[in-house]
Amino acid sequence: MKAARATGHEPPPPGTRTHVRRAIALSALCLSTAFAGAFALPGARDLAADARDARDNGRPLLVLYSQAGCTWCEEARRYIVPIAAAPETRDQALFRQVDIDSDAELIDFTAQASSHRRFAQAQQVSLTPTVVLYGPDGRVIGEPIVGMRLPDFYAQYLLNAVDAARAEIATQVQETPHTGPSR
């Protein structure tokens, strides 16, 4: 996936998918302050179980890498939390947070015991905020979103990245040979 970005300078026609997605992004921006205090991203605990859920539901894992005292991380959460909570988008991905400065226990994608800090190091994530989308196999899908790129478009970057990850997962499922009984 190429880096997600908003395209075009004219507003999309009402009723189109792009129009609806931009409306959701705008709603996320408007509601971000209210939701951010009321809903937090779930901390990653068992990524192997999350990967099974992702596989069963054909969706990616969106992981926000954060750390204590990171004001840009809090800003990123202001955009991600409403997307994770909104009925229109909450089932499009699993949303998790990994704190790169925390020794909280974590089960990684290979079902091995680790910690948030060690997992972030293994993933070579050292800058925060960083958003990474993972497929059901634990592989990174697309390019990570590092930092707060143009806050006016951040929600759209996230939505575009989730859409691209879902499309890639759907393609992988279609390419997987059928191994069940023939009909």
TORVODO-849965 format. One line per field, with one value per residue: residue number from 0; x, y, z of N, C-alpha, C in turn; chain. Coordinates in steps of 0.02 Angstrom, whole numbers, plus 50000, padded with zeros to 5 digits. Atoms other than C-alpha are relative to their C-alpha. Layout:
N
seq = NUM,...
n_x = X,...
n_y = Y,...
n_z = Z,...
ca_x = X,...
ca_y = Y,...
ca_z = Z,...
c_x = X,...
c_y = Y,...
c_z = Z,...
mol = A,...
END
This chain:
183
seq = 0,1,2,3,4,5,6,7,8,9,10,11,12,13,14,15,16,17,18,19,20,21,22,23,24,25,26,27,28,29,30,31,32,33,34,35,36,37,38,39,40,41,42,43,44,45,46,47,48,49,50,51,52,53,54,55,56,57,58,59,60,61,62,63,64,65,66,67,68,69,70,71,72,73,74,75,76,77,78,79,80,81,82,83,84,85,86,87,88,89,90,91,92,93,94,95,96,97,98,99,100,101,102,103,104,105,106,107,108,109,110,111,112,113,114,115,116,117,118,119,120,121,122,123,124,125,126,127,128,129,130,131,132,133,134,135,136,137,138,139,140,141,142,143,144,145,146,147,148,149,150,151,152,153,154,155,156,157,158,159,160,161,162,163,164,165,166,167,168,169,170,171,172,173,174,175,176,177,178,179,180,181,182
n_x = 50042,49965,50022,50069,50007,50061,49989,50049,50011,50071,50036,50030,50073,50036,50022,49948,49960,49951,50036,50017,49938,49979,50046,49979,49937,50017,50033,49948,49964,50044,50016,49939,49988,50049,49987,49933,50000,50047,49983,49929,49984,49980,49930,49987,49986,49989,50003,50015,50073,50025,49989,50052,50062,49993,50007,50070,50044,49974,49982,49932,49989,49969,49964,49970,49942,50003,49959,50020,49977,49997,50059,50023,50036,50067,50033,50017,50056,50060,50027,50009,50052,50067,50005,50006,50064,50057,50032,49985,49930,49968,49989,49956,49933,49991,49960,49959,49946,49938,49961,49931,49961,50033,49983,50062,49995,50032,49988,49989,50035,49979,50024,49945,50005,49957,50026,50011,49935,49963,50036,49986,49931,49998,50032,49958,50037,49969,50030,50072,50043,49995,50057,49982,50053,49976,50046,50013,49939,49952,49956,50018,50033,49991,49950,50022,50013,49955,50012,50066,49999,50056,50056,50065,50015,49977,50054,50007,49942,50015,50053,49972,49955,50042,50031,49949,49982,50056,49997,49944,50020,50050,49962,49963,50049,50019,49943,49986,50033,50053,49974,50055,50027,50030,50073
n_y = 49941,49936,49960,49977,49928,49976,49981,49956,49937,49986,50048,50055,49994,50029,50069,50045,50030,49951,49949,50029,50008,49934,49981,50037,49969,49936,50015,50022,49940,49960,50035,50029,49978,50031,50071,50017,50009,50051,50065,50006,50058,50057,50018,50067,50052,50064,49987,50063,50006,49946,50020,50049,49962,49964,50049,50022,49945,49966,49930,49990,49971,49934,49992,49935,50002,49940,50000,49952,49932,49984,49959,50018,50064,49982,49971,50056,50034,49959,50019,50072,50023,49995,50049,50065,50002,49984,50060,50008,50019,50039,50069,50002,50021,50006,49943,50015,49954,50027,49947,50021,49990,50038,50070,50039,50064,50004,50060,49975,50036,50071,50027,49998,49948,49942,49940,49946,49972,50048,50008,49940,50006,50051,49971,49943,49937,49960,49934,50000,50057,50039,50045,50055,50048,50068,50049,50056,50040,49961,49961,49931,49984,49930,49960,49971,49928,49977,49930,49971,49969,49954,50017,49990,50059,50060,50051,50028,50045,50061,50035,50026,50055,50058,50025,50033,50062,50047,50023,50047,50062,50032,50027,50058,50053,50024,50034,50061,50056,50035,50065,50041,50049,49974,50008
n_z = 50000,49999,49943,50008,50003,50029,50069,50031,49967,49999,49957,50037,50005,49943,50007,50023,49945,49978,49962,49936,49962,49977,49947,49940,49977,49970,49936,49953,49978,49957,49938,49970,49932,49956,49995,49977,49928,49980,50030,50015,50041,49958,50003,50029,49950,50033,50072,50035,49999,50043,50070,50017,50009,50064,50053,50002,50020,50059,49986,49974,49933,50001,49937,49986,49955,49961,49939,49949,50009,50071,50016,50068,49992,49977,50058,50044,49969,50011,50065,50005,49954,50029,50055,49967,49964,50043,50028,50071,50012,49946,50019,50058,49977,49927,49980,49941,49985,49971,49968,50012,49939,49947,49993,49994,50034,50066,50040,50069,50053,50002,49936,49952,49949,50013,49967,50049,50019,50042,50063,50040,50023,50052,50059,50018,49992,49947,50002,49984,50013,50062,50011,50045,50013,50006,50025,49955,49992,49961,50043,50011,50063,50018,49967,49936,49996,49947,49982,50015,50066,50014,49957,50033,50041,49965,49998,50067,50009,49964,50035,50063,49984,49982,50062,50040,49965,50010,50069,50006,49967,50043,50056,49975,49989,50066,50029,49963,50032,49963,49979,49975,50048,50061,50003
ca_x = 50000,50062,50050,49867,49818,49665,49644,49556,49513,49327,49203,49138,48957,48833,48791,48954,49067,49199,49070,49012,49192,49234,49078,49135,49309,49234,49121,49272,49362,49212,49177,49358,49369,49209,49254,49438,49402,49261,49340,49519,49601,49618,49795,49868,49868,49857,49899,49890,49707,49677,49751,49631,49486,49552,49565,49389,49316,49424,49489,49658,49728,49763,49896,49938,50114,50117,50215,50187,50198,50181,50064,50059,50004,49859,49817,49821,49703,49582,49560,49575,49458,49303,49339,49357,49192,49082,48954,49000,49185,49215,49203,49319,49475,49528,49601,49743,49877,50057,50153,50334,50394,50291,50338,50155,50140,50092,50072,50145,50081,50179,50095,50259,50262,50334,50302,50243,50421,50501,50365,50389,50577,50552,50439,50572,50452,50540,50446,50275,50140,50153,50002,50033,49906,49934,49854,49786,49957,50042,50127,50127,50007,50055,50164,50156,50083,50222,50186,50038,50035,49926,49804,49662,49673,49731,49562,49553,49730,49675,49515,49609,49739,49605,49515,49677,49719,49545,49562,49731,49662,49515,49637,49742,49586,49537,49712,49718,49685,49526,49574,49403,49300,49243,49061
ca_y = 50000,50173,50303,50346,50520,50621,50651,50780,50959,50957,50882,50712,50699,50667,50485,50416,50305,50442,50568,50452,50415,50600,50630,50495,50573,50744,50670,50585,50752,50842,50709,50671,50774,50702,50520,50528,50549,50422,50281,50224,50105,49931,49888,49741,49583,49433,49473,49289,49285,49453,49383,49235,49355,49459,49304,49246,49417,49470,49627,49699,49746,49931,49957,50128,50131,50259,50310,50405,50593,50593,50738,50686,50512,50589,50688,50528,50445,50591,50531,50343,50322,50392,50280,50130,50176,50232,50102,50133,50093,49997,49826,49872,49833,49776,49925,49901,50005,49956,50067,50062,50116,49988,49817,49761,49579,49537,49380,49413,49351,49188,49157,49192,49289,49463,49640,49798,49866,49707,49688,49869,49840,49681,49778,49914,50049,50185,50343,50386,50398,50262,50171,50000,49887,49700,49559,49401,49320,49457,49534,49722,49782,49943,50081,50134,50305,50388,50549,50664,50695,50845,50835,50900,50738,50615,50528,50507,50434,50307,50262,50245,50134,50021,50010,49964,49833,49756,49749,49664,49537,49502,49476,49356,49256,49244,49187,49051,48884,48795,48643,48581,48445,48475,48501
ca_z = 50000,49963,50100,50127,50074,50032,49846,49740,49777,49743,49864,49812,49753,49895,49924,49854,49958,49963,50022,50160,50213,50220,50323,50444,50451,50485,50619,50697,50702,50777,50907,50948,51105,51178,51138,51183,51367,51370,51269,51261,51141,51214,51259,51163,51269,51153,50973,50924,50979,50895,50734,50741,50762,50616,50508,50553,50514,50367,50449,50495,50664,50681,50814,50884,50956,51094,51248,51409,51395,51205,51163,50979,51035,51128,50972,50868,50993,50970,50791,50814,50963,50874,50723,50840,50926,50781,50725,50542,50566,50728,50644,50500,50603,50776,50867,50992,51076,51114,51236,51182,51355,51452,51518,51518,51469,51291,51187,51014,50847,50867,51037,51129,51292,51272,51332,51247,51248,51177,51045,50987,50978,50877,50759,50748,50806,50904,50852,50920,50871,50740,50670,50591,50510,50524,50429,50510,50487,50589,50438,50412,50278,50191,50255,50438,50474,50574,50667,50644,50457,50418,50563,50451,50351,50485,50504,50316,50313,50443,50351,50186,50267,50343,50175,50085,50218,50205,50016,50030,50153,50038,49893,49997,50042,49857,49810,49943,49860,49913,50016,50067,49983,49805,49769
c_x = 50044,49974,49930,49999,49934,50014,49945,49990,49927,49965,49968,49924,49966,49978,50053,50038,50050,49966,49983,50062,50025,49955,50018,50064,49986,49965,50051,50038,49958,49987,50061,50011,49952,50015,50067,50003,49957,50019,50074,50011,50019,50075,50008,50017,50018,49991,49987,49924,49967,50008,49949,49933,50002,49990,49927,49953,50026,50017,50071,50000,50033,50031,50030,50058,50005,50051,49976,50029,50004,49936,49973,49963,49929,49959,49978,49940,49935,49967,49982,49941,49930,49990,49989,49931,49939,49970,50018,50070,50030,50014,50045,50070,49995,50048,50035,50053,50058,50039,50073,50044,49971,50024,49938,50006,49959,50017,50007,49963,50018,49981,50056,49990,50050,49974,49988,50067,50038,49966,50014,50072,50006,49969,50037,49961,50031,49972,49926,49971,50016,49940,50022,49939,50031,49945,49991,50060,50054,50049,49973,49968,50010,50057,49974,49986,50039,49988,49929,50004,49938,49938,49931,49979,50015,49947,49992,50059,49986,49947,50025,50045,49961,49968,50051,50019,49944,50000,50056,49983,49950,50034,50037,49953,49980,50056,50017,49963,49948,50024,49945,49975,49969,49925,49979
c_y = 50061,50038,50026,50075,50018,50022,50046,50063,50018,49950,49946,50010,49968,49929,49951,49973,50050,50054,49975,49994,50068,50026,49966,50031,50067,49990,49978,50060,50040,49968,49977,50020,49965,49926,49984,49990,49942,49930,50000,49940,49943,49987,49930,49953,49934,50010,49937,49989,50053,49982,49947,50034,50038,49953,49979,50053,50040,50073,50005,50020,50068,50010,50070,49987,50068,49997,50054,50069,50024,50039,49984,49933,50013,50030,49945,49962,50038,49984,49925,49976,50008,49950,49930,49993,50009,49936,49987,49971,49953,49928,49993,49977,49985,50056,49984,50054,49962,50060,49981,50008,49961,49927,49956,49937,50001,49933,50024,49957,49926,49964,49994,50057,50055,50057,50052,50026,49953,49990,50061,49998,49949,50024,50061,50066,50037,50071,49995,50068,49967,49954,49948,49956,49933,49956,49944,49955,50038,50040,50071,50007,50074,50033,50026,50074,50025,50074,50021,50037,50043,49983,50008,49938,49934,49946,49968,49954,49933,49959,49970,49940,49937,49971,49960,49933,49948,49973,49949,49933,49962,49968,49937,49941,49970,49959,49935,49942,49968,49930,49954,49952,50035,49990,49979
c_z = 50000,50060,49986,49996,49969,49929,49977,50040,50004,50044,49958,49996,50060,49985,49975,50060,50027,50041,50070,50044,50025,50055,50065,50028,50033,50067,50052,50027,50049,50068,50039,50072,50048,50010,50033,50075,50023,49977,49985,49955,50046,49992,49971,50057,49968,49925,49960,49998,49956,49926,49979,49988,49933,49941,49992,49973,49941,50010,50027,50073,49989,50069,50003,50048,50033,50056,50047,49984,49927,49982,49930,50002,50023,49943,49952,50028,49990,49933,49997,50043,49970,49942,50030,50034,49955,49970,49927,49988,50051,49981,49939,50016,50075,50019,50066,50009,50031,50026,49999,50062,50059,49999,50011,49958,49935,49970,49928,49949,49996,50065,50052,50050,49985,50044,49946,49975,49953,49932,49955,49973,49944,49935,49973,50001,50059,50002,50015,49984,49933,49998,49949,49993,49987,49971,50050,50012,50040,49958,49991,49931,49987,50038,50067,49993,50060,50012,49984,49934,49992,50041,49967,49962,50036,50002,49932,49984,50033,49964,49934,50012,50019,49938,49958,50032,49991,49929,49990,50032,49957,49939,50020,50009,49932,49968,50035,49967,50045,50018,50025,49947,49940,50002,49933
mol = A,A,A,A,A,A,A,A,A,A,A,A,A,A,A,A,A,A,A,A,A,A,A,A,A,A,A,A,A,A,A,A,A,A,A,A,A,A,A,A,A,A,A,A,A,A,A,A,A,A,A,A,A,A,A,A,A,A,A,A,A,A,A,A,A,A,A,A,A,A,A,A,A,A,A,A,A,A,A,A,A,A,A,A,A,A,A,A,A,A,A,A,A,A,A,A,A,A,A,A,A,A,A,A,A,A,A,A,A,A,A,A,A,A,A,A,A,A,A,A,A,A,A,A,A,A,A,A,A,A,A,A,A,A,A,A,A,A,A,A,A,A,A,A,A,A,A,A,A,A,A,A,A,A,A,A,A,A,A,A,A,A,A,A,A,A,A,A,A,A,A,A,A,A,A,A,A,A,A,A,A,A,A
END
